[in-house]
């Protein structure tokens, strides 16, 4: 209840508009892109709280140090050790297979800059758990944010990523120069 009231206040006073497809009717891997600003975190919370999505999100482990740790965990955060990204995928798969129900927010374009490819963890988690992928977005051009379509992955990386690229083609984050094109390294290996 408190989350919905907080989200309602956020959207009432924000210059941005929530433009969203309905919340997925089952657990999903929710992509947050383009991720170019710390404000994306506030949007993610406001979107999921408004739509009533129980969420978990992946964040760099430094966000969980000291006094911030309990707050970040209460907000659904799961610390990621970037030195062992494969462990994160297996941990998320184990959680889903054990019956835990949640939406998992992932920002595959990483930490807002200096990357040439998206990280593929979201894709592997979705395939291994059978969860669909929901395309969350921020678009500075239209001052809108929300959820786009929810996709079932086929396992054909090129085909799936083409669908994702098409959706994000006209989306611009807060800092357009930090946008990373939706492309996985694994696509380059199959070309």
N, C-alpha and C positions, 0 to 999 in steps of 0.2 A: 504494500500500500504506500509506504513512504517513498519507495523507488518511483512508482507511477506519479505521485505528487511532485517529486523533484523533477522528473522528466517533463511533466506538464508545464511547470514553471520555466524550465529551460527553454522549451519551444515557444512559450508565450513571449519571453523577453529577447529571444535570439533574433538576429536579422536573417538567419538561415531558416529554411523551410524543410520540414520532414516530408519527403515524397517517397512513398514506399509501397512495395507490393506487400501483401499480407505476410505475417510471420510464418515461417515454415511450420508444418504440422507435426514434425518429428525432429529429433536431434540432427544437427547439421554442422558442417564446417563452414563458418562464416568468414569470408575474406573481407578485410578492411583495406581498401585501396582507392586511389593512390594515397599512400601514407607519407606525407611530406611535412607534417607539423605535429607538435604535441597536442594541439587542439583536437586531433583525430580521436584521441582517447575520450575526451568529453563527449564528442558526437557518438562514439560507439556505446558508451553507457546510456546516453539519452535515448538513442534508437532502441536498444534492447530493453531498457526499462519501460519505455512507452508501449512497446509491442508485447511485453510480458514474456520475454525470452530469458530462461535461466541460462546464464552464460559462464563460461570459463574463458580466460584469454592467456595467451603466452606472452611473456615479457622477459627482457634480459634480466639476469639474476641480480644485477646491481640495483635494480628498482626495489628489491626486497630487503635491502640492508637497513639495519637500525630501526628507527621508529616507523619508517614507511612500510616495512614488511607486513605487520599485522593489517594495516589498512589495505594494502594491495591484495592480500589474500582474501580479506573480507569482500573486496570488490570482484572476486573471482579469479585473481591472478595466479598463474602457475609459473614459477621461475624457470628460465631456460639457461642451461650451461652451454654456451656457444661452442665450447671445446668438444662437446659430445652431442651433436644434434640428433644422431640416430637414436639415442636413449629417449629423447622427447617423443619421437614417433612411437616407439614401442610402449612407452608409458601411457600415451593417449589411447593406443589400441587396447591395452590391458584394461584401462578404466572403462571404456565402452563395452568391451566383451564381458566385464564383470557385472554389467547391468546399470552402471552409472548413467544417468540421463542428463544431458546438457548440450547447449550450443557452444562450439569452440570457435572463438574469434582468433584469427591468424592474420598477421600483416606480412604477406610473403615477399613484399618488396623491401623488407628489412628495416634498417634504421635511418631512413630518410637521407639517402645519398651515397655516392661512391660505389654503387653496384651496377652491374650490367644485366643481371638476371634476377628473377624471382627465386626464392628458396622453395624447394619442392616438397617440404614437409607436409603442407596442407594437402597436396595431391596424394601422397603416400598414405596419410592418415585416412582420407576419404575412401580410397580404394580398399585399404585393409579392413576398415570397419563397415563398409557399405553405406556410410553416411553420404548424403548429397552435399553439394557445395552451393552456398548462397552467396551472391555477389553484393557485398555492401560497398557503398561508395560515398565519396565526398566530391562535389563539383563546384569549384570556386566560380566558374563562369556564370552558372545559374543560381549560385548560393543555395543549392539544394544538397541534401544528404539523405540516405535511407538504404533500403534493401531493394536490389534488383531481383532477377529471376533466381530460382533454385534449380540447379542442374544435377542430373545423375551422370556421373563420369562413365565413360565407355571403356577406359583402359588404353585407348589410343591417344597418346599424349598430344600429338599434333592436332588432331581433331578437337579434343577437349579444350586445348589452349587457344585454338582459333575462335571458338565460341566465347571464351573469356576475353580474348583480345578485342573482339567485336564490341562487346558490352562496354569495355573501358576505353575504347578509342576516343571518345569525346569527353572523357572525364578529366578534370584538371584539379589537382590538389591545391592547398594554400600556396605552396611554392612550386610553380610549374617546372622550374629548372631542376628540381630534385626528383621528378617523376622517373620511374623505371618502367620500361616497356614490359608488359606481361609476357615473359618468355622464360622457360626453364632450360637449364644447361642440358638436361636430358634430350631436349628437342634437337640441339645442335649435334648431339652424338648420333641421332638417327637420321639426320639429313644427308 
